[in-house]
């Protein structure tokens, strides 16, 4: 990688991030000797021999994947943990319940590295916003790292969703809302519960709601979805995979919606095969990503996920050192004003 001698070394190996100075992998996809897990989504969780994560994520991955506490070294938010010759601190990432960023400090020379995992800078009902802090090196996700991604105000999107659900119920239709069982399901459950809308939820959503309640998250009660559920007058919350359930497909008076940041794309309704898509995201949009970098103010930025090359190039236009961690970067030529010659 491009790190100098004073920085914490980073290696990109087979699509995973490895820190050789710590013998630590960051969100690896397969089992490793030592792994940091930023949150409980399946694409970030491995059954590694030793797992470091926030206390909340430890609870989530135990409930969701059956990972035993014996293999987990959990850290309370904002507390420092000694790991080899480094200090590790997990700080809120704002993505989902329990999600964290990892701040690493070399005890010998004071150099620092911040790994974001997936993050969101807006506050929400179920988790506090990401808490950026200065670091020498930043490894950040850039899922929406393109200028075309500018999310509407969260309150406006939530109001539109409530209107959609209420209009459906008033028209004797059954609103079915597709969203991932961990993360957006808790946000939607909380929002609809606050507005006194009865909920019927998929089993996987029910399980994750209960796991989050055990962590102190305030969520409304709901009924579990099954073939005999009485759905009239309620909102139904399901993971996207539930769109294949035959008894839901047979409903003639249903109206469907998807909750996704990709709802900002013009063709999203057709891609998800739903009546409406609400761009309620658990990620940062482009401008928020840029502002995050300004706040952290690192010497070097590495981008992962999404528009990695584009976002790194935009940072270089600002005069920063930035690279896509897993893709080759085509270096640009700029004149003194920062535009291409």
Order of alpha helices (4+ residues) and beta strands (2+ residues): beta-beta-beta-beta-beta-alpha-beta-beta-beta-beta-beta-beta-alpha-beta-alpha-beta-alpha-beta-beta-alpha-beta-alpha-beta-alpha-beta-alpha-beta
